[in-house]
Every structure is written in structure tokens, then in C-alpha cells.
């Protein structure tokens, strides 16, 4: 089992780091407001989808980005197209998919995300719902300060590191404990039935586009029809309970219906099309091979070291919360833009490093920061805004 985990890790690591590096370059080279301009009408839908396909945003990260587009003046269609297409792909996910499943499969998956985003965005535009849901929409995350290339690489990987570990372990477990061909009988079922079964599993769950690739590759190797795995890879990242709730609140019930219908019909239909017309041949191997090049070993060790750092930093944060002084808080601020635990950790680090702060605790629900020390409210607010968040 440990050997199988290491083999999957060796295959995943170089492409994940390369994708994160590409994301860092995009962050450094593109203007800060590039993703928030001129997204109106059908042309705006096309721009939003084309921008979203290569962006390495997971399901939690795409929510504030998509709602930010809407709040900054983008049409509902452009925002929905972005929300559908972006979490399915990303440069990191595409490179990992190519490593495990081959470029034909990867290109089809990217084109499918493009088609689904365009279809969902165009259908939303036809509803003319831009006036709905705006009053109840929270402010998007404040513009983030410029961070370095390597820091952004880390920020891309950190929100999904636990899911990557889960994906690698699950892939190895499938390879070791499920006999070859044990689920080959699934191929005898109608593709639509198998696709709907995969859809029922994927829709409510948080599934990271990158971390789920090794799982899909292992399932395909054990006999799962490729179309069912493709449904899992398309529908899983595009939907989860948090995304469904955010779309309902921000855009209304009619837009949510279009969103879900696009994901359901699009993923099952496109997967059926793939199975019917495109022969699948994975180039990635999940067998016990030890002939990996030196750079794969270097990337695997580097990524493992990075994950160890994440574990230690999480333990440190948990310890600081338990041992925080029980005295009265100097400042308690309600913060806007916190969408996940990665945001919480990022803001806590920024506050603890600030002058005059002896302890800081940030919570997601309620969304607030509690700070102790000699720093005044204005100084604390400045730190929060510099970290990329807003104060109510």
C-alpha cells in the first residue's frame, strides 16, 4: 500500500508543481483587474469562460471570484459561465490529467468545460435576471495585494492539499485492494445509467479537480467506463452544497435551475459522446514502477516537504487558539471575504505578524477577527485590508 501511494505521488507531483508555477506566472504577469473587465452579454460570457478554463481555482476559491465578477458589473450569464467552467479545469488539473489519462482525454475534458460554461452562460443571459439577487449579495473579496510568484504557488496548493492526500491514498487503495477487472461489469450497463450513478455521487460532494484525477485513473484501470469517470471529473468540481447555496442566494432559483441543468445534462451527454466516438488509452500507469526520472523524485520530495509544512502550520495554529489569553479582546472586527479555512489561516498569520498584536483568532462562522494587543482598530483594519479582505 505504501509503495502504491509513493508511485502515485511520484507521478502526480511534477505536474502539480508545474501547474502551480504556471498559476504563479499568470498572477504576476496579468493586471490585477484583468478578470473583472468587460464581461457583459454573450461576448462577456465567452470572455469569462475562456478566462476561467485555465485558472487554477478549486470549488471554494471560484465562489468569491465568480460573485466578484457579478458585483463588479459582469452580467449574470458571464458569472455563471465562469462558475461552471473554472472549477472543472485549471492548468494544474490539466497537466495532472494528461499525466494519468492522456492528452486526448484531457483536451476533451477542457473542451467540455468550455462548452458547458458557454451553454450555461448563454442560457442565463436569455433569462435576463441581472436585477435578481443583487440586493442580498455580499461584497466580493477586496482586491488582494501583490504577492510574489512563489507565495502564490503555495497559495494555489494549500487550499487543496488535504484533498490531494485523500486522492492519492484513495487511488493507491483502489489499485491494491480492488482486483483487476472487479468492476468491469459496469461496462455492460447502459452508459447513461452509469453516468447518472457517478453524477449522484459527484453532485453534492466537494471534489477537487486535481486531486480527483488519480482516483478516476484508478477506477478506469479497474474497469469503470471512461464516461462515468469523466462525469465524476466534470460534475464533481462544478457542484457541491456550498456552490449550490451561493448560486441560489446570489442569482435566484431560476438561475440555479439553469446552472444545475447545464452541469447534469452537459456532463452526462458529453461523457456519452466521448464513450461513443473516442477510444480511450491512458498513458499514466498506476502499477509499481520504479524507473521514474530524477526530476520526478525531486518534485515528489519537494511537494512532500511542502505538505509537512502545511501540517506543522495547522498544528501551530490549533495550539495558539487553545493557548490564547483569556483576557478581553482589544479589537473584534467583522470581516468580509472569508470563504474557506485557507482564508482564515492567511488572515491569522497576517494579524499575528503585525506590530502591537499579541494574539489573533479568526473564525469563519461568524466571519470575524478577534485581536489582542496594543494595536488600535485603525491599524488592525489596515492589516485586514492589506491581506485582501474587507471590514464591515
ABEGO torsion letter per residue (X at the ends): XAAAAAAAAAAAAAAAAAAAAAAAAAAAABBAAAAABGBBEAAAAAAAAAAAAABBBBAAAAAAAAAAAAAAGBBAAAAAAAAAAAAABEAAAAAAAAAAAEAAAAAAAAAAAAAAAAAAAAAAAAAGAAABGAAABBBBBBBBBBBBAAAAAAAAAAAAAAAAAAAAAAAAAAAAABBBGAAAAAAABBAAAAAAAAAAAAAABBBBAAAAAAAAAAAAAAGBBAAAAAAAAAAAAABBAAAAAAAAAAAEAAAAAAAAAAAAAAAAAAAAAAAAABBBBBABBABBBAABBAAAAAAAAAAAAAAAAAAAAAAAAAAAAAABBABBBABBBBBBGBABAAAAAAAAAAAAABBGBABBBBBAOBBBBBBBEABBAAAAAAAAAAAGBBBX
